[in-house]
């Protein structure tokens, strides 16, 4: 998705050129892009037998949807569970958590 947001509409061949070696096979990348289209993240415009794909969702909308999906799937829709895990695994400090609480209380 990042390439679509950064570069705009792309053909699969163009998308393939952005990958380092070893590059994925054309058919593999094409399958991934079609999967993104089936999920509603990209659309396409036909040019004969080939398609140019473009993002249909913003980066922020994609990020929010992905976050909701992870929280639903792995944390049983518990945002408190997410925060608790972040604190327990020391991915966020108590000081950072206090700063976050302060931001929420101040309405940011």
VODREN-8422 format. One record per residue (C-alpha): residue in three letters; x, y, z. Coordinates in nm, 2 decimals. Layout:
<pafis>
residu_xx_yy_zz
ALA_X_Y_Z
...
</pafis>
This chain:
<pafis>
residu_xx_yy_zz
UNK_0.00_0.00_0.00
UNK_0.29_0.23_0.08
UNK_0.39_0.25_-0.29
UNK_0.04_0.35_-0.40
UNK_0.02_0.63_-0.14
UNK_0.37_0.75_-0.23
UNK_0.38_0.71_-0.61
UNK_0.01_0.72_-0.71
UNK_-0.14_0.48_-0.96
UNK_0.09_0.19_-1.06
UNK_0.10_-0.10_-1.30
UNK_0.22_-0.43_-1.14
UNK_0.54_-0.41_-1.35
UNK_0.61_-0.06_-1.21
UNK_0.54_-0.19_-0.86
UNK_0.78_-0.48_-0.91
UNK_1.06_-0.24_-1.01
UNK_1.06_-0.09_-0.65
UNK_1.15_-0.42_-0.49
UNK_1.51_-0.52_-0.41
UNK_1.65_-0.85_-0.53
UNK_1.54_-1.11_-0.50
UNK_1.22_-0.96_-0.65
UNK_0.89_-1.14_-0.60
UNK_0.75_-1.31_-0.91
UNK_0.52_-1.10_-1.12
UNK_0.23_-1.34_-1.06
UNK_0.28_-1.34_-0.69
UNK_0.28_-0.96_-0.67
UNK_-0.02_-0.95_-0.90
UNK_-0.21_-1.19_-0.67
UNK_-0.13_-0.97_-0.37
UNK_-0.25_-0.66_-0.54
UNK_-0.57_-0.83_-0.65
UNK_-0.62_-0.94_-0.29
UNK_-0.59_-0.58_-0.18
UNK_-0.85_-0.49_-0.44
UNK_-1.09_-0.76_-0.32
UNK_-1.06_-0.61_0.03
UNK_-1.14_-0.26_-0.11
UNK_-0.80_-0.10_-0.05
UNK_-0.72_-0.05_-0.41
UNK_-0.91_-0.01_-0.73
UNK_-0.80_-0.03_-1.10
UNK_-0.84_0.12_-1.44
UNK_-0.82_-0.11_-1.74
UNK_-0.58_-0.04_-2.03
UNK_-0.65_-0.32_-2.27
UNK_-0.53_-0.64_-2.10
UNK_-0.34_-0.47_-1.82
UNK_-0.46_-0.28_-1.51
UNK_-0.33_0.03_-1.34
UNK_-0.40_0.01_-0.96
UNK_-0.46_0.30_-0.72
UNK_-0.52_0.34_-0.35
UNK_-0.89_0.38_-0.26
UNK_-0.83_0.44_0.11
UNK_-0.61_0.69_0.28
UNK_-0.31_0.59_0.48
UNK_-0.49_0.70_0.80
UNK_-0.80_0.50_0.72
UNK_-0.60_0.19_0.64
UNK_-0.40_0.23_0.97
UNK_-0.72_0.27_1.18
UNK_-0.88_-0.03_1.01
UNK_-0.57_-0.25_1.06
UNK_-0.54_-0.14_1.42
UNK_-0.91_-0.23_1.48
UNK_-0.86_-0.57_1.32
UNK_-0.55_-0.65_1.53
UNK_-0.73_-0.54_1.85
UNK_-1.04_-0.75_1.76
UNK_-0.85_-1.06_1.66
UNK_-0.58_-1.07_1.92
UNK_-0.72_-0.87_2.21
UNK_-1.09_-0.96_2.20
UNK_-1.18_-0.60_2.13
UNK_-1.01_-0.48_2.45
UNK_-0.82_-0.16_2.41
UNK_-0.73_-0.19_2.78
UNK_-0.58_-0.53_2.70
UNK_-0.36_-0.37_2.43
UNK_-0.23_-0.10_2.67
UNK_-0.18_-0.36_2.95
UNK_0.03_-0.57_2.71
UNK_0.23_-0.27_2.60
UNK_0.31_-0.18_2.96
UNK_0.38_-0.54_3.07
UNK_0.62_-0.60_2.78
UNK_0.78_-0.26_2.85
UNK_0.70_-0.12_2.50
UNK_0.56_0.18_2.68
UNK_0.68_0.33_3.00
UNK_0.46_0.43_3.29
UNK_0.58_0.79_3.23
UNK_0.46_0.77_2.86
UNK_0.13_0.62_2.98
UNK_0.08_0.91_3.22
UNK_0.16_1.16_2.94
UNK_-0.09_0.98_2.72
UNK_-0.36_1.00_3.00
UNK_-0.29_1.37_3.04
UNK_-0.33_1.43_2.66
UNK_-0.67_1.25_2.67
UNK_-0.78_1.44_2.97
UNK_-0.69_1.77_2.80
UNK_-0.89_1.67_2.50
UNK_-0.62_1.62_2.24
</pafis>
